[in-house]
Amino acid sequence: MVVAVQRFSRRTFGAFVTAFALGLVASSSPLIAQAGSPGAGKLPTKVPQGTVLRIGDPETQRALELSGLIDQLPFEVEWANISGGPQTIEAFRANALDVGSVADIPPIHATWTGLKVKIITAKFRKDPIAHPIYQLGIAAGVVVKTLADLRGKRIAFSPGQAQGALVLRVLQAAGLEKQDVTLIELPSKGDAYPVALAGKQVDVAPIWGVLVKHYLHQYGAEGASTIPHGLRDDPAHLYAPQAVLDDPAKAAALGQYVRYWALAARWVEQHPKEWIEGYYVATQGLDSQDGQYLVDAEGRFDIPSDWNDVIARQQATIDLLARELNKPPIKAEDLFDRRFEAIAANALNAS
């Protein structure tokens, strides 16, 4: 029996959505038994009745609701309106969350603060340079045409978030050192960065999503602009505390959730109009044009079945952050629970 503790009203878009999931809903699945690299250990497959997952993954929650897939989850769910590094880390420490949705940086910083966590999914964009998450917002009156022009500029910087790591990667790509610019520590929350740009608190800041469109619309006439950074910035992960992964019932439930996470991503890609109206308009307060802008900006998703390249890129990020932020080295391999490695890709291939 599946119980969703917290739900929005939903519409079901076609019986086929449920049909293609029916073959995947058993709590004991060969897809899970085959997942992960050799020697990674076995992921429990039995989800005991009454197992509850506390999930902070609002976008997937809404996709599951809109698609009808939420009714197939073989465990109970307590949904939390939590995402991003600071919120999920705080909730993990309070033992209030079992799994959260983040980019690549929060698991690194959680580890540096003594919180043991593991990444259990990896999703990217098929053409990440053409479909970046972030652009560099430039304040009105500031001349930045290329990355080399960042020299001497005041740049918004959030060391514990993906935006902060992106700034360091951008400086590295431009051949600049931290001392060549002024990093202004400013947490990236909501529209904090566009507001800081508009108020001339900073000269440059990485801004994302519909904030790019709104920033240019609102301040472009005054000379505000954006430039592409030209780097890959697309990692999207689910991660969980090690203590949760050590619980056989919750680990098995997470294996199931990873499968539906992948199916939800595909449903979103295949149903852009329903997603725009059901998520961006109905729950995010955006209009249809903003929703279409975001769908176009995201492009198509990519879920690899092999994490070797993913781990190598994560190691490069760790090495850069450790050097620039004076942090101890971490083995990227230790941040990934490879028992989950092939689950999402197998779910997509099997349906």
Residue frames as qw, qx, qy, qz and C-alpha x, y, z in Angstrom:
[[0.000, 0.888, 0.459, 0.000, 0.00, 0.00, 0.00],
 [0.435, 0.235, 0.005, 0.869, 1.29, 3.43, -0.90],
 [0.198, -0.867, -0.416, 0.190, 0.55, 6.47, 1.18],
 [0.378, 0.429, -0.009, 0.820, 1.63, 9.97, 0.21],
 [0.307, -0.521, -0.555, 0.571, 1.48, 11.99, 3.39],
 [0.059, 0.679, 0.083, -0.727, 1.46, 15.34, 1.61],
 [0.438, 0.299, 0.674, 0.515, 0.09, 15.93, -1.90],
 [0.206, 0.279, -0.113, -0.931, -1.04, 18.66, -4.20],
 [0.730, 0.452, 0.351, -0.373, -4.16, 18.22, -6.30],
 [0.237, -0.352, 0.732, 0.534, -3.15, 16.42, -9.48],
 [0.742, 0.456, -0.040, -0.489, -4.35, 15.58, -12.94],
 [0.687, -0.142, 0.678, 0.219, -3.55, 12.30, -14.72],
 [0.383, 0.668, -0.326, -0.548, -2.28, 12.65, -18.27],
 [0.667, 0.379, -0.566, -0.302, -2.90, 9.33, -19.98],
 [0.919, -0.301, 0.164, -0.196, -3.25, 5.80, -18.77],
 [0.840, 0.391, -0.286, 0.242, -0.04, 4.77, -20.48],
 [0.023, 0.715, -0.503, 0.485, 2.00, 6.52, -17.78],
 [0.696, -0.380, 0.482, -0.371, 0.77, 4.04, -15.23],
 [0.969, 0.228, 0.006, -0.099, 1.01, 1.18, -17.71],
 [0.643, 0.568, -0.422, 0.294, 4.70, 1.58, -18.38],
 [0.143, -0.602, 0.593, -0.515, 5.41, 1.74, -14.66],
 [0.881, -0.260, 0.077, -0.387, 3.48, -1.41, -13.72],
 [0.918, 0.196, -0.299, 0.174, 6.36, -3.65, -14.63],
 [0.409, 0.478, -0.444, 0.638, 8.64, -1.72, -12.30],
 [0.416, -0.635, 0.114, -0.641, 6.69, -1.51, -9.09],
 [0.887, -0.282, -0.364, 0.042, 7.48, -4.75, -7.31],
 [0.392, -0.877, 0.264, -0.086, 9.41, -4.13, -4.14],
 [0.666, -0.367, 0.572, 0.307, 11.90, -6.85, -5.09],
 [0.598, 0.771, -0.019, -0.219, 13.42, -6.01, -8.46],
 [0.875, 0.064, 0.191, 0.440, 16.14, -7.54, -10.63],
 [0.350, 0.819, -0.005, 0.455, 17.03, -4.04, -11.75],
 [0.375, -0.850, 0.287, -0.235, 18.21, -3.21, -8.26],
 [0.896, -0.298, 0.296, 0.144, 20.01, -6.52, -7.83],
 [0.776, 0.371, 0.186, 0.475, 22.05, -5.77, -10.97],
 [0.092, 0.969, -0.004, 0.229, 22.83, -2.18, -10.07],
 [0.436, -0.833, 0.332, 0.081, 26.24, -0.85, -9.13],
 [0.435, 0.655, -0.618, -0.021, 29.79, -1.76, -10.01],
 [0.849, -0.045, -0.515, 0.106, 31.37, -5.12, -9.13],
 [0.536, -0.040, -0.541, 0.647, 32.30, -5.29, -5.49],
 [0.148, -0.426, 0.051, -0.891, 29.99, -2.43, -4.55],
 [0.147, 0.087, 0.813, -0.557, 27.90, -4.73, -2.36],
 [0.081, -0.449, -0.828, -0.325, 24.26, -5.66, -2.58],
 [0.262, -0.177, 0.104, -0.943, 21.50, -3.13, -2.21],
 [0.272, 0.226, 0.852, -0.386, 18.58, -4.50, -0.16],
 [0.155, -0.142, -0.642, -0.737, 15.56, -5.11, -2.38],
 [0.298, -0.541, -0.786, -0.033, 12.76, -5.80, 0.08],
 [0.114, -0.365, 0.116, -0.917, 10.77, -2.78, 1.21],
 [0.130, -0.290, -0.880, 0.352, 9.00, -3.75, 4.43],
 [0.168, -0.724, -0.555, -0.374, 5.42, -2.64, 4.85],
 [0.399, -0.871, -0.243, 0.149, 5.22, 0.68, 6.70],
 [0.612, -0.116, 0.104, 0.776, 8.61, 1.93, 5.48],
 [0.100, 0.957, 0.240, -0.128, 8.61, 5.73, 5.32],
 [0.588, 0.138, 0.109, 0.789, 10.96, 7.98, 3.34],
 [0.062, -0.878, -0.207, 0.427, 11.22, 11.67, 4.14],
 [0.617, 0.300, 0.409, 0.602, 12.03, 13.24, 0.78],
 [0.010, -0.791, -0.039, 0.611, 13.15, 16.76, -0.08],
 [0.292, -0.024, 0.689, 0.662, 12.77, 16.77, -3.87],
 [0.361, 0.511, 0.374, -0.685, 9.93, 19.15, -4.77],
 [0.396, 0.450, -0.457, -0.657, 10.29, 18.98, -8.54],
 [0.229, 0.067, -0.956, -0.172, 10.18, 15.20, -8.65],
 [0.182, 0.316, 0.772, -0.521, 7.28, 15.21, -6.21],
 [0.439, 0.518, 0.100, -0.728, 5.27, 17.38, -8.56],
 [0.378, 0.361, -0.700, -0.486, 6.23, 15.31, -11.61],
 [0.059, -0.062, -0.990, 0.110, 5.13, 12.14, -9.82],
 [0.290, 0.435, 0.576, -0.628, 1.83, 13.76, -8.91],
 [0.437, 0.529, -0.175, -0.706, 1.11, 15.10, -12.38],
 [0.347, 0.313, -0.812, -0.350, 2.04, 11.83, -14.08],
 [0.871, -0.224, -0.101, -0.426, 0.16, 9.59, -11.67],
 [0.670, 0.278, -0.642, 0.249, 3.34, 7.67, -10.87],
 [0.178, -0.458, 0.550, -0.676, 3.07, 8.73, -7.24],
 [0.834, -0.176, 0.128, -0.507, 0.41, 6.07, -6.73],
 [0.907, 0.222, -0.356, 0.030, 2.92, 3.36, -7.62],
 [0.108, 0.633, -0.626, 0.442, 5.52, 4.15, -4.94],
 [0.785, -0.218, -0.579, -0.040, 5.92, 1.00, -2.78],
 [0.453, -0.198, -0.532, 0.687, 6.57, 2.89, 0.44],
 [0.130, -0.894, -0.416, 0.103, 5.11, 5.75, 2.41],
 [0.456, 0.373, 0.024, 0.808, 6.33, 9.28, 1.80],
 [0.218, -0.846, -0.288, 0.392, 6.60, 12.40, 3.89],
 [0.522, 0.594, 0.180, 0.585, 7.38, 15.17, 1.43],
 [0.380, -0.679, -0.143, 0.612, 9.41, 18.16, 2.56],
 [0.411, 0.889, 0.135, 0.148, 9.56, 21.42, 0.63],
 [0.456, -0.749, 0.373, 0.303, 13.34, 21.40, 0.90],
 [0.852, 0.417, 0.092, 0.305, 16.04, 21.44, -1.75],
 [0.283, 0.834, -0.270, 0.388, 19.55, 22.78, -2.17],
 [0.595, 0.229, -0.610, 0.471, 22.62, 22.40, 0.00],
 [0.054, -0.312, 0.504, -0.804, 22.07, 24.54, 3.10],
 [0.704, -0.198, 0.075, -0.678, 18.51, 23.36, 3.68],
 [0.911, 0.026, -0.391, -0.131, 19.18, 19.67, 3.12],
 [0.491, 0.270, -0.639, 0.527, 22.31, 19.63, 5.27],
 [0.273, -0.297, 0.425, -0.811, 20.43, 21.32, 8.10],
 [0.834, -0.106, -0.050, -0.539, 17.57, 18.82, 7.77],
 [0.800, 0.166, -0.562, 0.125, 19.99, 15.87, 7.68],
 [0.230, 0.298, -0.634, 0.676, 21.65, 17.09, 10.88],
 [0.475, -0.177, 0.343, -0.791, 18.26, 17.40, 12.54],
 [0.149, 0.060, 0.987, 0.015, 17.37, 13.85, 11.45],
 [0.450, 0.486, 0.374, -0.649, 14.37, 15.32, 9.63],
 [0.635, 0.616, -0.226, -0.409, 15.15, 14.19, 6.07],
 [0.855, -0.115, 0.489, 0.130, 16.26, 10.94, 4.41],
 [0.590, 0.193, 0.489, 0.612, 17.15, 12.16, 0.92],
 [0.093, 0.822, 0.127, -0.547, 17.54, 15.52, -0.80],
 [0.663, 0.606, 0.302, 0.320, 18.00, 17.02, -4.25],
 [0.274, -0.835, 0.175, 0.443, 21.14, 19.10, -4.85],
 [0.581, 0.747, -0.324, -0.018, 23.90, 19.90, -7.32],
 [0.838, 0.203, -0.419, 0.284, 27.47, 18.60, -6.91],
 [0.188, 0.560, -0.446, 0.672, 28.80, 20.86, -4.16],
 [0.619, -0.545, 0.164, -0.541, 26.62, 20.15, -1.05],
 [0.974, -0.173, -0.141, 0.039, 27.84, 16.56, -0.59],
 [0.623, 0.373, -0.322, 0.608, 31.41, 17.85, -0.62],
 [0.092, -0.551, 0.297, -0.774, 30.76, 20.55, 1.96],
 [0.824, -0.428, -0.037, -0.369, 28.66, 18.21, 4.10],
 [0.919, 0.010, -0.265, 0.291, 31.63, 15.85, 4.24],
 [0.389, 0.439, -0.317, 0.745, 33.97, 18.67, 5.18],
 [0.379, -0.525, 0.226, -0.728, 31.67, 19.54, 8.09],
 [0.154, -0.232, 0.895, -0.350, 31.73, 15.97, 9.40],
 [0.729, 0.208, 0.337, -0.558, 28.37, 14.83, 8.02],
 [0.276, -0.159, 0.890, 0.327, 28.65, 11.48, 6.26],
 [0.642, 0.511, 0.204, -0.534, 26.56, 11.47, 3.07],
 [0.427, -0.059, 0.779, 0.456, 26.51, 9.60, -0.23],
 [0.414, 0.373, -0.273, -0.784, 25.30, 10.52, -3.72],
 [0.540, 0.122, 0.827, -0.101, 22.78, 8.00, -5.10],
 [0.596, 0.659, 0.451, 0.082, 21.81, 9.50, -8.48],
 [0.276, -0.414, 0.308, 0.811, 23.48, 11.50, -11.22],
 [0.462, 0.712, 0.522, 0.083, 21.61, 13.47, -13.89],
 [0.295, -0.368, 0.255, 0.844, 23.02, 15.91, -16.43],
 [0.510, 0.707, 0.112, -0.477, 22.05, 17.80, -19.59],
 [0.858, 0.286, 0.347, 0.247, 22.80, 16.29, -23.00],
 [0.508, 0.557, 0.061, 0.654, 24.35, 19.49, -24.36],
 [0.470, -0.678, -0.370, 0.427, 25.50, 21.28, -21.20],
 [0.330, -0.195, 0.121, 0.916, 27.43, 24.08, -22.92],
 [0.110, -0.317, -0.498, -0.799, 24.43, 25.04, -25.07],
 [0.551, -0.611, -0.419, -0.384, 22.05, 24.56, -22.12],
 [0.327, 0.189, -0.613, 0.694, 23.85, 25.94, -19.05],
 [0.355, -0.661, -0.633, 0.192, 22.11, 26.36, -15.73],
 [0.293, -0.768, -0.143, 0.551, 23.90, 29.64, -15.01],
 [0.492, 0.676, 0.100, 0.539, 24.97, 32.75, -16.86],
 [0.450, -0.236, -0.274, 0.817, 27.20, 35.46, -15.51],
 [0.013, 0.910, 0.406, 0.085, 25.09, 38.50, -14.73],
 [0.474, 0.118, -0.045, 0.871, 26.90, 41.81, -15.27],
 [0.086, -0.717, -0.437, 0.536, 25.85, 44.96, -13.42],
 [0.356, 0.880, 0.252, 0.190, 24.86, 48.03, -15.42],
 [0.006, -0.966, 0.252, -0.048, 27.89, 50.19, -16.17],
 [0.582, -0.500, 0.620, 0.163, 30.35, 47.32, -15.78],
 [0.605, 0.593, -0.421, -0.324, 32.21, 46.18, -18.88],
 [0.501, -0.285, 0.817, 0.024, 32.69, 42.42, -19.04],
 [0.684, 0.456, -0.289, -0.490, 32.70, 40.90, -22.51],
 [0.751, 0.243, -0.612, 0.047, 34.97, 37.90, -21.89],
 [0.821, -0.483, -0.270, 0.138, 36.10, 35.89, -18.87],
 [0.613, 0.118, -0.176, 0.761, 39.43, 37.73, -18.94],
 [0.068, -0.594, -0.063, -0.799, 37.52, 40.95, -18.21],
 [0.689, -0.617, -0.371, -0.079, 36.66, 39.59, -14.75],
 [0.607, 0.015, -0.324, 0.725, 40.03, 40.78, -13.49],
 [0.092, 0.105, -0.235, 0.962, 39.52, 43.43, -10.82],
 [0.476, -0.381, -0.370, -0.701, 35.77, 42.86, -10.55],
 [0.372, -0.182, 0.666, -0.621, 33.68, 42.25, -7.44],
 [0.515, 0.000, -0.755, -0.405, 32.08, 38.83, -7.83],
 [0.735, -0.347, 0.195, -0.549, 29.29, 37.32, -5.72],
 [0.420, 0.315, -0.845, 0.102, 30.55, 34.14, -4.06],
 [0.785, -0.371, 0.172, -0.465, 28.79, 31.44, -2.04],
 [0.063, 0.534, -0.843, 0.019, 31.43, 28.91, -0.96],
 [0.401, -0.034, 0.875, -0.269, 29.02, 26.17, 0.10],
 [0.657, 0.520, 0.389, -0.383, 26.88, 26.22, -3.00],
 [0.739, 0.339, 0.457, 0.362, 27.17, 25.30, -6.68],
 [0.271, 0.946, 0.081, 0.158, 27.41, 28.99, -7.62],
 [0.367, -0.843, 0.373, 0.123, 30.57, 29.36, -5.54],
 [0.714, -0.153, 0.595, 0.334, 32.27, 26.42, -7.18],
 [0.580, 0.678, 0.371, 0.259, 31.27, 27.76, -10.59],
 [0.014, 0.991, -0.134, -0.001, 32.95, 31.08, -9.80],
 [0.514, -0.608, 0.558, 0.233, 36.18, 29.28, -8.92],
 [0.710, 0.204, 0.598, 0.310, 36.01, 27.21, -12.11],
 [0.392, 0.885, 0.210, 0.135, 35.38, 30.35, -14.15],
 [0.190, -0.913, 0.341, 0.117, 38.43, 32.05, -12.63],
 [0.658, -0.284, 0.639, 0.279, 40.49, 28.95, -13.35],
 [0.644, 0.518, 0.502, 0.255, 39.30, 28.92, -16.98],
 [0.219, 0.967, 0.052, 0.117, 40.17, 32.61, -17.30],
 [0.701, 0.270, -0.293, 0.591, 43.68, 32.06, -15.92],
 [0.165, -0.709, 0.168, -0.665, 42.89, 34.24, -12.91],
 [0.398, -0.075, -0.772, 0.490, 43.60, 33.77, -9.22],
 [0.289, -0.747, -0.589, 0.103, 41.33, 34.71, -6.33],
 [0.348, -0.583, -0.105, 0.727, 43.52, 37.70, -5.60],
 [0.187, 0.095, 0.482, 0.851, 42.88, 38.99, -9.12],
 [0.314, -0.543, -0.486, -0.609, 39.25, 39.68, -8.18],
 [0.216, -0.215, 0.564, -0.768, 37.27, 40.57, -5.06],
 [0.380, -0.284, -0.860, -0.189, 35.01, 37.75, -3.92],
 [0.364, -0.282, 0.245, -0.853, 31.96, 39.05, -2.04],
 [0.079, -0.129, -0.978, 0.144, 30.51, 36.29, 0.12],
 [0.493, 0.080, 0.078, -0.863, 26.78, 36.34, -0.45],
 [0.409, 0.128, 0.898, -0.100, 24.50, 33.30, -0.12],
 [0.242, 0.009, -0.586, -0.773, 22.56, 32.65, -3.29],
 [0.132, 0.382, 0.857, -0.321, 18.96, 32.48, -2.19],
 [0.322, 0.780, 0.487, -0.224, 15.99, 33.46, -4.34],
 [0.478, 0.798, 0.144, 0.338, 16.77, 36.64, -6.24],
 [0.531, -0.755, 0.047, 0.381, 19.63, 37.71, -3.94],
 [0.577, -0.136, 0.394, 0.702, 22.17, 37.85, -6.74],
 [0.239, 0.616, 0.462, 0.591, 20.11, 39.88, -9.25],
 [0.293, -0.926, -0.235, -0.037, 19.25, 42.27, -6.42],
 [0.603, -0.577, 0.168, 0.524, 22.94, 42.59, -5.51],
 [0.484, 0.200, 0.453, 0.721, 23.77, 43.32, -9.15],
 [0.036, 0.794, 0.435, 0.424, 21.02, 45.91, -9.43],
 [0.420, -0.900, -0.101, 0.052, 22.15, 47.58, -6.21],
 [0.439, 0.759, -0.381, 0.293, 25.79, 47.67, -7.38],
 [0.707, -0.605, 0.354, -0.094, 26.87, 45.55, -4.40],
 [0.677, -0.185, 0.614, 0.361, 28.72, 43.34, -6.87],
 [0.222, 0.545, -0.440, -0.679, 29.84, 43.68, -10.47],
 [0.517, 0.197, -0.753, -0.357, 29.31, 40.06, -11.49],
 [0.536, -0.153, 0.690, -0.462, 27.19, 37.20, -10.19],
 [0.102, -0.026, -0.933, -0.345, 26.14, 33.80, -11.53],
 [0.540, 0.152, 0.325, -0.761, 22.36, 33.86, -12.03],
 [0.110, 0.010, 0.973, 0.202, 20.16, 31.06, -13.18],
 [0.164, 0.499, 0.850, -0.046, 16.84, 30.06, -14.70],
 [0.119, 0.812, 0.491, 0.293, 14.13, 32.62, -15.21],
 [0.364, -0.801, -0.068, 0.471, 16.14, 35.11, -13.14],
 [0.428, -0.119, 0.454, 0.773, 18.33, 35.60, -16.22],
 [0.118, 0.564, 0.624, 0.528, 15.32, 36.57, -18.31],
 [0.250, -0.882, -0.398, 0.024, 13.87, 38.85, -15.65],
 [0.490, -0.580, 0.068, 0.648, 17.20, 40.52, -14.90],
 [0.318, 0.048, 0.487, 0.812, 17.73, 41.47, -18.53],
 [0.030, -0.685, -0.614, -0.391, 14.12, 42.56, -18.94],
 [0.360, -0.860, -0.323, 0.163, 14.23, 44.76, -15.85],
 [0.387, -0.785, 0.171, 0.453, 17.72, 46.22, -16.08],
 [0.691, 0.210, 0.449, 0.526, 18.87, 45.67, -19.65],
 [0.243, 0.877, 0.250, 0.332, 17.83, 49.18, -20.71],
 [0.348, -0.922, 0.168, 0.037, 20.18, 50.53, -18.01],
 [0.320, 0.724, -0.611, 0.016, 23.10, 48.56, -19.43],
 [0.651, -0.324, 0.660, -0.190, 22.84, 45.32, -17.45],
 [0.653, 0.435, -0.531, -0.321, 23.92, 42.25, -19.39],
 [0.859, -0.289, 0.420, -0.054, 24.88, 38.60, -19.14],
 [0.386, 0.602, -0.662, -0.226, 27.64, 36.52, -20.72],
 [0.971, -0.062, -0.206, -0.102, 28.00, 32.74, -21.01],
 [0.468, -0.719, 0.514, 0.019, 30.70, 31.16, -18.87],
 [0.609, 0.534, -0.547, -0.211, 31.32, 28.33, -21.35],
 [0.003, 0.328, -0.907, 0.263, 31.73, 25.61, -18.72],
 [0.525, -0.281, -0.773, -0.220, 29.78, 22.55, -17.73],
 [0.170, -0.240, 0.492, -0.819, 27.51, 23.39, -14.76],
 [0.642, -0.115, -0.380, -0.656, 24.80, 20.74, -15.01],
 [0.293, 0.005, -0.931, 0.220, 25.18, 18.10, -12.23],
 [0.615, -0.353, 0.032, -0.704, 21.96, 17.17, -10.43],
 [0.351, 0.127, -0.903, 0.210, 22.05, 14.59, -7.65],
 [0.731, -0.572, -0.146, -0.343, 20.05, 12.93, -4.94],
 [0.380, 0.359, -0.718, 0.458, 22.06, 12.32, -1.80],
 [0.751, -0.536, -0.270, -0.276, 21.39, 10.78, 1.57],
 [0.340, -0.717, 0.544, -0.272, 23.03, 10.48, 4.98],
 [0.350, 0.306, -0.885, 0.019, 25.11, 7.35, 5.49],
 [0.274, -0.019, 0.790, -0.549, 22.95, 6.46, 8.49],
 [0.705, 0.330, 0.143, -0.611, 19.90, 6.28, 6.22],
 [0.635, 0.465, -0.562, -0.255, 21.74, 4.14, 3.67],
 [0.098, 0.283, -0.913, 0.278, 22.79, 1.77, 6.46],
 [0.560, 0.119, 0.563, -0.596, 19.11, 1.09, 7.24],
 [0.231, 0.042, 0.898, 0.372, 18.11, -1.86, 5.00],
 [0.254, 0.668, 0.689, -0.121, 14.46, -0.84, 4.75],
 [0.125, 0.877, 0.033, -0.464, 15.22, 2.76, 3.84],
 [0.177, -0.461, 0.669, 0.555, 18.00, 1.73, 1.45],
 [0.291, 0.281, 0.878, 0.256, 15.61, -0.56, -0.40],
 [0.203, 0.824, 0.476, -0.229, 13.00, 2.21, -0.55],
 [0.034, -0.773, 0.271, 0.572, 15.62, 4.63, -1.89],
 [0.280, -0.122, 0.818, 0.488, 16.43, 2.13, -4.63],
 [0.248, 0.604, 0.751, 0.096, 12.79, 2.22, -5.64],
 [0.053, 0.888, 0.194, -0.415, 12.65, 6.00, -5.43],
 [0.211, -0.506, 0.522, 0.653, 15.65, 6.33, -7.73],
 [0.276, 0.247, 0.837, 0.403, 13.76, 4.38, -10.38],
 [0.119, 0.802, 0.585, -0.012, 10.71, 6.61, -10.15],
 [0.180, -0.767, 0.105, 0.606, 12.94, 9.69, -10.05],
 [0.227, -0.206, 0.681, 0.665, 14.23, 8.67, -13.49],
 [0.154, 0.499, 0.809, 0.270, 10.75, 7.91, -14.83],
 [0.023, -0.860, -0.366, 0.354, 9.53, 11.27, -13.55],
 [0.188, -0.577, 0.344, 0.717, 12.37, 13.04, -15.38],
 [0.173, 0.091, 0.791, 0.580, 11.36, 11.34, -18.61],
 [0.078, 0.709, 0.701, -0.018, 7.70, 12.22, -18.09],
 [0.083, -0.808, -0.086, 0.577, 8.62, 15.89, -17.68],
 [0.168, -0.371, 0.570, 0.714, 10.67, 15.85, -20.87],
 [0.090, 0.248, 0.864, 0.429, 7.87, 14.16, -22.81],
 [0.104, -0.762, -0.633, -0.082, 5.07, 16.40, -21.44],
 [0.331, 0.065, -0.127, 0.933, 6.42, 19.98, -21.53],
 [0.266, -0.469, -0.257, -0.802, 3.02, 21.70, -21.71],
 [0.710, -0.544, -0.426, -0.136, 1.61, 19.77, -18.78],
 [0.671, -0.221, -0.318, 0.632, 4.80, 20.42, -16.83],
 [0.150, 0.280, 0.010, 0.948, 4.74, 24.15, -17.53],
 [0.456, -0.507, -0.241, -0.691, 1.14, 24.50, -16.41],
 [0.813, -0.435, -0.379, -0.077, 1.23, 21.98, -13.58],
 [0.724, -0.295, -0.239, 0.576, 4.55, 23.01, -12.05],
 [0.348, 0.091, 0.008, 0.933, 5.86, 26.40, -13.17],
 [0.245, -0.445, -0.253, -0.823, 2.46, 28.09, -13.37],
 [0.672, -0.529, -0.428, -0.292, 0.50, 26.22, -10.68],
 [0.778, -0.515, -0.244, 0.265, 3.17, 25.97, -7.98],
 [0.602, -0.118, -0.009, 0.790, 5.98, 28.42, -8.81],
 [0.035, 0.820, 0.286, -0.494, 3.90, 31.49, -9.64],
 [0.195, -0.315, 0.508, 0.778, 5.39, 31.91, -13.11],
 [0.642, 0.498, 0.069, -0.579, 3.50, 32.54, -16.32],
 [0.917, 0.260, 0.301, 0.033, 3.47, 30.18, -19.29],
 [0.524, 0.803, -0.222, 0.175, 6.10, 32.18, -21.16],
 [0.228, -0.725, 0.613, -0.214, 8.52, 31.91, -18.23],
 [0.825, -0.136, 0.532, -0.130, 7.79, 28.19, -18.03],
 [0.838, 0.530, 0.099, 0.085, 8.51, 27.72, -21.72],
 [0.201, 0.861, -0.427, 0.191, 11.74, 29.70, -21.33],
 [0.483, -0.548, 0.657, -0.187, 12.87, 27.30, -18.61],
 [0.897, 0.152, 0.411, -0.057, 11.91, 24.20, -20.57],
 [0.672, 0.722, -0.093, 0.138, 13.81, 25.45, -23.61],
 [0.025, -0.830, 0.515, -0.211, 16.82, 26.40, -21.48],
 [0.691, -0.394, 0.587, -0.151, 17.04, 22.97, -19.90],
 [0.425, 0.441, -0.712, -0.344, 17.09, 20.92, -23.09],
 [0.895, -0.074, -0.385, -0.215, 17.17, 17.14, -22.74],
 [0.576, -0.661, 0.444, -0.185, 18.40, 15.17, -19.76],
 [0.658, 0.390, -0.642, 0.052, 21.10, 12.52, -19.57],
 [0.735, -0.526, 0.341, -0.258, 21.30, 9.81, -16.89],
 [0.402, 0.533, -0.743, -0.038, 24.52, 7.79, -17.22],
 [0.944, -0.230, -0.173, -0.159, 24.64, 4.12, -16.22],
 [0.810, 0.002, -0.232, 0.539, 28.37, 4.34, -15.49],
 [0.274, -0.956, -0.097, 0.045, 29.68, 6.88, -12.98],
 [0.772, -0.122, 0.066, 0.620, 33.39, 6.73, -13.78],
 [0.306, 0.467, 0.173, 0.812, 33.40, 10.02, -15.71],
 [0.380, -0.812, -0.248, -0.368, 31.03, 11.56, -13.14],
 [0.755, -0.592, -0.071, 0.273, 33.41, 10.69, -10.32],
 [0.642, 0.091, 0.110, 0.753, 36.40, 12.00, -12.26],
 [0.051, 0.660, 0.194, 0.724, 34.69, 15.37, -12.77],
 [0.582, -0.775, -0.180, -0.165, 33.70, 15.43, -9.11],
 [0.793, -0.317, -0.047, 0.518, 37.31, 14.78, -8.12],
 [0.414, 0.366, 0.126, 0.824, 38.48, 17.73, -10.22],
 [0.270, -0.767, -0.198, -0.548, 35.93, 19.92, -8.46],
 [0.763, -0.618, -0.145, 0.125, 37.00, 18.67, -5.03],
 [0.725, -0.043, 0.005, 0.687, 40.65, 19.31, -5.82],
 [0.174, 0.558, 0.146, 0.798, 39.90, 22.87, -6.94],
 [0.476, -0.765, -0.176, -0.396, 37.76, 23.65, -3.89],
 [0.828, -0.446, -0.141, 0.309, 40.24, 22.07, -1.48],
 [0.595, 0.129, 0.019, 0.793, 43.04, 24.16, -2.89],
 [0.038, 0.542, 0.162, 0.824, 41.15, 27.44, -3.07],
 [0.553, -0.665, -0.125, -0.485, 39.24, 27.11, 0.21],
 [0.049, 0.512, -0.744, 0.425, 42.03, 25.46, 2.21],
 [0.853, -0.186, 0.180, -0.453, 40.09, 22.26, 2.83],
 [0.474, -0.357, 0.800, 0.087, 41.37, 18.70, 3.28],
 [0.319, 0.234, -0.738, -0.547, 41.43, 16.37, 0.28],
 [0.720, 0.092, 0.514, -0.456, 38.53, 13.97, -0.27],
 [0.165, -0.056, 0.891, 0.420, 38.31, 10.95, -2.55],
 [0.499, 0.105, -0.190, -0.839, 35.35, 11.55, -4.86],
 [0.500, -0.027, -0.840, -0.209, 34.75, 7.81, -5.07],
 [0.179, -0.177, -0.809, 0.531, 33.88, 7.86, -1.36],
 [0.287, 0.200, 0.211, -0.913, 31.00, 10.28, -2.00],
 [0.617, 0.141, -0.431, -0.643, 29.10, 7.89, -4.28],
 [0.628, -0.082, 0.719, -0.286, 27.10, 4.82, -3.29],
 [0.252, 0.346, -0.699, -0.572, 27.64, 2.73, -6.41],
 [0.247, 0.230, 0.930, -0.147, 25.00, 0.21, -5.41],
 [0.373, 0.689, 0.416, -0.461, 22.60, 2.72, -7.00],
 [0.185, -0.429, 0.471, 0.749, 24.73, 3.35, -10.09],
 [0.041, -0.024, -0.777, -0.628, 22.67, 1.67, -12.83],
 [0.174, 0.449, 0.805, -0.346, 19.21, 1.74, -11.28],
 [0.293, 0.653, 0.154, -0.681, 17.93, 4.89, -12.98],
 [0.246, 0.447, -0.624, -0.592, 19.28, 4.04, -16.44],
 [0.006, 0.064, 0.994, 0.090, 17.96, 0.48, -16.16],
 [0.264, 0.522, 0.639, -0.499, 14.51, 1.80, -15.23],
 [0.349, 0.630, -0.143, -0.678, 14.44, 3.97, -18.34],
 [0.190, 0.346, -0.817, -0.420, 15.66, 1.16, -20.59],
 [0.073, 0.143, 0.982, -0.101, 13.15, -1.33, -19.22],
 [0.273, 0.587, 0.588, -0.485, 10.07, 0.81, -19.78]]
